[in-house]
Amino acid sequence: MIELFTAPTPNGWKISIMLEECRLPYEVKWVNIGKGQQFAPDFLAISPNNKIPAIIDHDPEDGGQPVSVFETGAILVYLADKTGLFLPSSPRTRVAVLEWLFWQVGGLGPMLGQHGHFKLYAPDRIAYATDRYHNETIRLYKVLDGRLTGRVYIAGDTYSIADMACFPWIQTYKAQEIPLAAFPNVQRWYKALKERPALKKGMDLGRAAINRRPQEDPVAREILFGIWED
């Protein structure tokens, strides 16, 4: 059994997608990040960076004590190695998956996260910050569109953890006002992945509980954005 400590965010959905795709049994442990539960000592013991998601595997491959894993890239690789799914063993194809997985965790996610923050949540609209992260977001969409030219999936012809990592962030394109049609290869890929039942189930996890206006809650605003009342 896998314990999944998560919240309904793009990073959280990466892992619920993987668990559904692998058909691994898991139990959800909700972490209310708007109330600061990510700073609780029990959670910090498995996720010292106070970020969701994290997992505890109570049935590790070596049969020993439970294994906890934090950071989405590490979790995806761990689950892929555990199941033998969605991360090829061949060095040439494996490295392509890992390259694009780390491209997502180091670039696509953080940059889209900053773009979303300054566009949707910042108390003051700062043109320089909004434009900077918008331009970088568009650049990353162009990179992904180029990568998907002539390819079914990001790493090639095989669906992988690289696709699972990228999809939840691309799914934010409407809120971030990104013209998806301007990136036809990304649009084709996105529409195809949306038809996967396991991906859809993973993306639906906790969706009804999303707080779409956290900036209007004084507690959540301070915890999530460091913005407090005078």
N, C-alpha and C positions, 0 to 999 in steps of 0.2 A: 504494500500500500504506500502511495505517495501522499504526503501532506503538502498541499499547495497553499502558501501564504500569499495572498494577492489582493488586488483591488481592480475595479473595472477601468483599466487604462490600456493604451497600446502595449506597454511593456508587460503588463499582466497577461494580456491576451496572447502574446507570443507563446507562453508556456501552456496555457489551457488548450491552444490549438495543437501543440505538440502532443500533449497527453491524450487528447481525443484522437489524433491521427494514429498514435501508437496503440490505442485501446488499452492504455494502462489504467488500472483502478486508482482513483485518487479522491481525497477528501479536501474540500475547500475550507480554509481558515481565513475568513475575511479580516483584512486590516483596514480600519477606517483612517485613512491618511488625513482626512479633514479634521479629525479629532486628535491627531497626534499619536495614534497607536503604534506607528512605526518607530517610536522612540522608547517603547516599553522594553525593559531589560530582557524579557524572554525572547522578544523578536530580535533585539540587537545581538543576542547570543548566536543566532543563525544568519543574520544579515547585518554585519557591523557598520555598513554604509547607510543604515536606516532607510533603505529603499526596498519597495516591492518590485518583483516577486522574489520568493525564496522557496525552497522545497526541503523536505526531509524524506529520504528514502528509507523506509523501514524494512525493505527487503533487498539490500545491496547484493551485488553479484558475488562478493566474497563471503557472504553469509555472516559477516560480523555485525558490529554495532551499527545503528542507523547512521546514514551519511546526510549531512546538510550541505546545501549548495546555494550560493547567492550569485547575483549578476546573470542577466538573461543569456548572454553568450555561453557562459560556463554551464548553465543549466541545460541549454539545448544540446551542447556537445555531450554532457553527461548522460542525458536521456537517450541520445542517438547511440552512444557507445553501449549503453545498457541493453538496448533493444536490437541493435544492429540495423536500425532503420534511418533513412533520410540523411545519412552521412556516409558516402561511399568509402570503401576500404582502399581502393586503388589510389596511390599517391597523387596522380595527376588530377583526377576528378575530385578527390578529397580536398586538395589545396584550393581548388576553385570555389568550393562551398565555403571553406573557412575564410578565404579572402573576402567574399561578399557578405558573410556573416559579420566579420569585423568591420567592414565598411558601414554596415548598418549600425552596429553598436557604437562606433566611433564617430560617425558622421550623420547619417540620415536621421536617426532618432534624436540626438542632441540638437541638431540644427532645426529640425521641424518643431521640436519642443520649444526652443527659444522663439522661433517665429510665431508659434501659437501663443506663447506667453505675451509677447509685446503687442500682438495684434488683437488678442481676445481678453486678456486679463489685467494687463498693466494699468495702474490707476491713472497714469498720464501717458498720452500717446506721444512717443518720442520718434520723430520721423527718421532720424539717423538709424536708430536701432531696428525699427520696423523694416526700413529699406534694406539694411545690411542683411538681416536674416531672411527676408523675402528673396533677395538676389541669390543667396546661398542655397535656399530651398529650390529655386528654379534651376540652379546649376546642378544640384544633385538629381533632380528629376531628369535632366538632360543626360546625365551620366547613366542613370538606370535605363532610360529609353534607348540609349546607344548600346548598352550591354544586351538588351533584349532583342535587338535587331537580329533576325534569323534564328532566335532561340525560343523554345517553348517556355523554359524556366530560367531563372537567373544564372544558375550554374551550368546550364546546358539543356539536355533532353530529359533530365530527371528532377522531379520535385524534391526539394530538400529543406533543411532547416534555414537556409538563406532566404527562401521564399516566405517561410513562416515568420521570420524576423522582420521582413520588410512590409508584409501585407498590412498589419494593423496600423502602421504609420501612414502608408499611402491611403488607407481608409479615411484619414482625416482631411482629405483634399477639399471636401465641400466646406467644412468649417473654416479651413485656412484659405478658401477662395483660390484654389489652384485650378487652372483650366486643364483638366485631365485630357481632353480631346487634343490638346496641343502636343501630347506625348502619346502617339498612337500605339506604340509597342507596350508602354506601361498600361494603357487603357485595355488593350487586348488581354494582357496577362492578368490584370486585376479582375476583369469580367470572368475569365476562365476559372480563377481561383475561388471566386465567390460561389461557384457551383459545387464546390467540394463540401459534402455534408459534414464531415468532421471539422473542417475549418469554420463553417458556419456555427456549429455547436460551440466550438471554442470561443468564437467571437461573441456569442450571445451570453456568455457567462457574466452575470451581474449587470447586464446592460440596463435593466429596469431601475437599478439603484444608483445610476450615475448622477452626480451633482453637476449639472451643466452650468451653474452660476456660482461657483465657489467664492468668487470675489465679493458676493453680496452677504456672505456669512463672516462676521468679524473674526471668529475663532479660526475658521478655515483659511481666511485671508492672511492672517498672521502666520499660521503654521506652514502653509504651502508657499507663500510668496514673501514672507518677512515684512508684511505691510500691517501696521497696527494703527489703532485709533489714537489721535492726539489727546 
